[in-house]
Each structure stands twice: as C-alpha cells, then as structure tokens.
Amino acid sequence: MKKAVNIIFIVFCAIIVFVPILTFNWKPNQISAAENRQLAELESPKNGLSYFMKSLDNYVNDRLGFRDQSVQLYRQLTIKQLNFKHKDVIVGNDGWLFYSEELPDYTGANNTQETTDRYIAVLKQINCWCEERGIQFIFAVGPNKASIYSEYMPSYIKQANTTLLDALMEKTADEGILMLCPKKELLEDKDNQELYMRLDTHWNHLGAKYMITQLAETLNMDSYDIPVASTYESTGDLKDMLNIGNTGALSLMTDLPMATESTIEPIPDTKHQIVHSPNKESFVCYRDSFSIALTSFYSYYFDGPMFWEFAIDFDYINSARPKYLVLECVERYIPQAIESNAAVLNWNLG
C-alpha cells in the first residue's frame, strides 16, 4: 500500500514539474489573456550575459504552461474568498461588480454646498445662453450603478443619505433648468428586471429607456413601444479589469432597433457620430459612454451630431441653432461634464 502511495506521489510530482514544461509557450509576440500584456521575449546573448540571463528568467516565468490559468485561479480565490480589493473594481454581492470611481458619489464625499452652488451657476449660464437663442437646454444624467443597486455593494462601504446628484436634481428644479434623471423610476423597477449589467459599468437599454421616457414626457413628444432584445452573457468592462476569467455571473445584455430610415454616421478618426433621422427634431448632444444605450432611442426623436466630449462648442451651437442642446453624462462624471464648461461663468448674461 505504501509503495502504491509513493508511486502515485511521484507521478503527481512529475505531472506538476513536466506538464508546464511540455506545454511551454514558444511562440513569439504572445499576449497574456489574464494580465493583458505582451509576454517576455528572449533577448540575444550579444547584449551581454547579465542582460541575457535576466531576459531568460522573465521568458521562462512568462511562458510556462498554464500560467494564465494559474493567475486567473489565484485572482478568483483572493477576490472571492479572501476579500481582496482591486484598485478599480469593487466586488459586490451575488456576482455584481462596481466601478471604484463611483465611491465619491456613493459615500457623499463630493457633496458640498459650495460644489452644488458652483455647478448650478454653470448650468444656469448655459441655460440662459440657450434661452436667448430659442434653444432648449437639457442636462441628462444617468445614475451610477451603485446608486440603483446599492444592496449589492459591500457592507463595509456606507451609502450617503443625500448625494451630489440628489442636490442638483432638487436645485435645478428650483432654478428652472431642465435636468433629466430617472433615478426614482429606476429604483422603483429594479426588482422587476435588471437595468444595469452586473459585470459592466453601464446600464442596458432597459435602464436607458427610463431616460427616454422621461424626456418624451417632459418635452411632450410621442412615446414609442420599442422592443428590446435581451440575452445573458459573461461579458463586461469591469470583469475585464479584474482579469480573473469567468466570474460565475452573467450580465443582461440588450439590443434595440434603430428608427425606420434612420442611420448612424461615424465621424472618421473620432468617437463622434451623427444621427440621421428624417423629419425628426434637430439636436446636438455632448456625451460620454452612458449614451451608447441611448443612441438607438435618440433616432426616434432627434437628428444631429453626438460629440463624445463634454466641452460645448458654443460658436458651433450658435451657428447650427439646433432645437435642443443635450449635455449627457453618468453621475460619476458630473464634475467633468460641468467643469468642462465652467468658462461660461465669465460671461455677462442678462
């Protein structure tokens, strides 16, 4: 019996030693899927012995068989079992991942009276400038995922009772600034269907639809019963940041058809796009990635360019004279969206 155990042990050790060697990655220009970087290459001995030996050490360490799988397994164990904290990703409950950039909003760290007053002053100036030219200004904000699905956030992170978003929503209403944010509606419906992607920073079309519904109702536009196709997939930008492979959770992915006869024209060498929708209202939109789920919806209502930036080109707006000017951002980018236009505070508007 003891001999059999020894043989099994020797075979096991041999497998551990030789299998990584036998599956050694000899191919040039290889990328590590687990670490998202290029694997080390073996340098020429002509560059010096010490340099060559160092490159040999890196080459062997990077290219042993099953390295990617081992790295992913290690990260899965440390993140799931040892409460490992990633610098960019917050690992929540039930497979939910959150972006660490949301923390100042979630904890209320960025919610001060001085900040609110400054942001309202900027928005008032933009609104006043637009009113003088017969343009409807719209400030549209998509709530952070943590603001809607706070029950999946780690318990050690405490949520603020009032956020900067809450303060701005209240103040813009008082100041006559049109601010769209379906936070209340999303909170009310989040238990009926997933409105944000578990493994991604963004909402899906089911969540974005609440923004469009609010927009249509506020502007007295027609509403459309647009079918949203959905499927579950193990993809998401937050999952990619973790680099741990399959997390065991799925994101609710969605798709939405464009309006009939509408097209999206990309502007070459930029992230900017133009929505071509015949007989629709003219608009210009300055935006971030949260508008991706809004684009197909926009085709049912608007015609015009969407610029992937926050700084409004007021000379262009003054020339184009769209019916609507939309400044769209996700909650965590409110500071960037507003501060990018802070120069309007120097304008002497009536």
Secondary structure, 3 states (H helix, E strand, C coil): CHHHHHHHHHHHHHHHHHHHHHCCCCCCCCEECCCCEECCCCCCHHHCHHHHHHHHHHHHHHHCCCHHHHHHHHHHHHHHCCCCCCCCEEECCCCCEEEHHHHHHHHCCCCCHHHHHHHHHHHHHHHHHHHCCCCEEEEEEECCHHHHCHHHCCCCCCCCCCCHHHHHHHHHHHHCCCEECCHHHHHHHCCCCCCECCCCCCECHHHHHHHHHHHHHHCCCCCCCCCCEEEEECCCHHHHHHCCCCCCCCEEEEECCCCCCCEEEECCCCCCEEEECCCCEEEEEECCHHHHHHHHHHCCCEEEEEECCCCCCHHHHHHHCCCEEEEEEEHHHHHHHHHCCHHHHHCCCC
